[in-house]
Amino acid sequence: MTTSAEPLTSARPWGAGRLAPYPATVRRPHATVTIDPETQAGVYRDRFGHVVEMGKHGTSSATETSTTTNSDSAPDQGHDQDSQQDE
């Protein structure tokens, strides 16, 4: 409920000025993706059912270890990182 005698005015949403048309769409070479039960990899097929090669993608794993010293007052923190990339 409004306590003022002034009429409500509508405002343009702040993000409306940031909107832009969607970019042109690109037709992808595959129509479906299934999982191969033996390899657990995605199998891409075109609209005729033929397997489509989608390129090679590597896998990676990483770990991070946090270290803390002097935990009863102003702690001094650091961390270690390592990663492995399989192509």
C-alpha positions in Angstrom: 0.0 0.0 0.0 1.4 3.4 -1.0 1.3 6.2 1.6 2.2 8.9 -0.8 -0.2 10.7 -3.1 2.2 10.5 -6.0 1.4 8.0 -8.7 3.7 5.0 -9.2 6.0 5.2 -12.2 7.5 2.2 -14.0 11.3 2.1 -14.4 13.3 0.4 -17.1 15.1 -2.7 -15.7 18.8 -1.9 -15.2 20.0 -4.9 -17.3 17.8 -4.0 -20.3 20.5 -1.8 -21.8 22.9 -4.8 -21.7 20.8 -7.0 -23.9 21.9 -7.9 -27.4 20.5 -10.1 -30.1 21.4 -13.8 -30.0 24.4 -14.7 -32.2 23.8 -16.6 -35.4 23.3 -20.3 -34.7 25.7 -22.9 -35.8 24.6 -26.4 -36.9 26.5 -29.0 -35.0 27.6 -32.2 -36.8 25.9 -34.5 -34.3 22.3 -35.2 -33.5 22.5 -37.5 -30.5 25.0 -38.4 -27.8 25.1 -41.7 -26.0 27.5 -43.3 -23.5 29.5 -46.3 -24.5 29.0 -48.7 -21.6 32.4 -50.2 -21.9 34.6 -47.1 -22.3 32.2 -44.6 -20.5 33.0 -42.2 -23.3 30.4 -40.2 -25.3 29.5 -41.5 -28.7 28.3 -38.8 -31.1 26.0 -39.8 -34.0 24.7 -37.7 -36.9 21.1 -37.7 -38.0 21.7 -40.9 -40.1 23.1 -42.8 -37.1 26.7 -42.7 -38.2 29.4 -42.1 -35.6 30.9 -38.5 -35.8 34.4 -37.8 -34.5 34.3 -34.8 -32.2 38.0 -34.5 -31.6 40.1 -35.6 -28.7 39.7 -34.2 -25.2 42.2 -34.8 -22.4 41.5 -35.4 -18.8 43.0 -33.7 -15.8 43.1 -34.1 -12.1 44.4 -31.7 -9.4 45.0 -31.6 -5.7 45.4 -28.7 -3.3 46.7 -28.9 0.3 46.0 -26.0 2.7 48.6 -25.3 5.4 48.0 -23.3 8.6 50.6 -22.3 11.2 49.9 -20.5 14.5 46.2 -21.4 14.7 45.6 -19.7 18.1 46.2 -16.1 17.0 46.8 -14.6 13.5 47.2 -17.6 11.3 49.7 -17.7 8.5 48.1 -19.7 5.7 49.5 -21.1 2.5 48.7 -23.9 0.0 50.3 -26.3 -2.4 48.9 -27.2 -5.8 49.7 -29.8 -8.3 47.9 -31.0 -11.5 48.2 -33.7 -14.1 47.0 -33.3 -17.7 46.4 -36.4 -19.9 46.0 -35.6 -23.6 
